[in-house]
Amino acid sequence: MDQLGFIALLIFAIVLSFAFSYQQHRAYVGAIRDLADTHDRNGVVVVSGRGKGFLRGCVVILAVDATTRRILEARTMQGSTVLARFRRADFLEGNLKGALEKATSKHMVTALGQATAQFRETAKPTRSLRARSPRTATPEGSPA
């Protein structure tokens, strides 16, 4: 009977862990949606990054204006438990280039590095295809 109690306690702990992880995932998705809805206009890109450690970590979500390369709004989640929540990080707002110097922890530096790399990849100008001569159509509708 003692083993049965331990097994039940172990199963309860695993289910509780999944529930808290799901709740934290929903908070992340909600923060992304909230930021995207707040800054829903052309030229604004929402990016995120994370810095993981053994016990602690940091997740950063940035709303960046692609034309001026300025952070319009930043939110961070730092902590060591699943009870950590996203908070607005006013100190990160401003020029994207100087954001790494404003970081308060090494995990935030890693997260900001990932977010800026994601921004550079997302905001990369698309290459235009080589200019082609316009195709002319024959009266039957097939290309000449």
Disulfide bonds with the S-S distance in Angstrom:
none
